[in-house]
Amino acid sequence: MQTVDKETLKNWLGESDLFLMDVRSTSAWNRSIAKIEHAHRFDPGKFSKMVRDIPKNKKLVLYCEDGKTNCPTMAQELEKMGFTKLYLLEGGFRNWRGKDYFTVPKELS
């Protein structure tokens, strides 16, 4: 698995071969009102039930709150399942926020 910086991810947003996964913990998700545009929510506690919804042929970018909480473990599980195009967002959601790095309300899925 590789890391991706926020500028690269910003350039990838909207590409048809990108599948962006928000894997923040339930508590971090509940505290937040936003997510990165185009992100799909994957609750780490329900991951094994949701994994069938992840496309194997796309570039997968995972982000959690800080890039270190849930991402590495989930990426390792995905690697074991045969996913090969895995990236972790450096610094996670905390690093994403700010000028020129927009978020959308969580309700917009």
Residue, then its C-alpha position, 0 to 999 in steps of 0.5 A: m500500500q502507498t500513501v497519497d498526499k492531499e493535492t494528488l487526491k484532489n486531482w483524482l476526485g471525480e475520476s471514474d477509476l477512483f473509489l474513496m473510502d471514509v473509514r473514520s471510527t464511529s465516534a469520529w464520524n458522529r462528531s463530524i458534519a462533513k466528508i470528502e466529496h465522493a467518499h463512501r462511508f465504511d464503518p470499521g465495525k461493519f467492514s467485513k459485511m461491507v467489503r463486497d461493495i468495494p470494487k476490485n478494479k478501481k484505485l482505492v483511497l482510504y482515509c480515517e481521522d488522522g491516517k493512522t487510526n483505522c486506515p493501515t489495518m483496513a488496508q492490510e485486510l484489503e491486501k489479503m483479499g486481493f486488492t492491489k491499488l491501495y492508497l492511504l491519505e496522508g494525515g487523514f481527514r484532519n489534514w484534508r480540511g482547509k482552504d482549497y480542500f472542500t468537504v460536503p455534508k455527510e448526507l450527500s452520498 
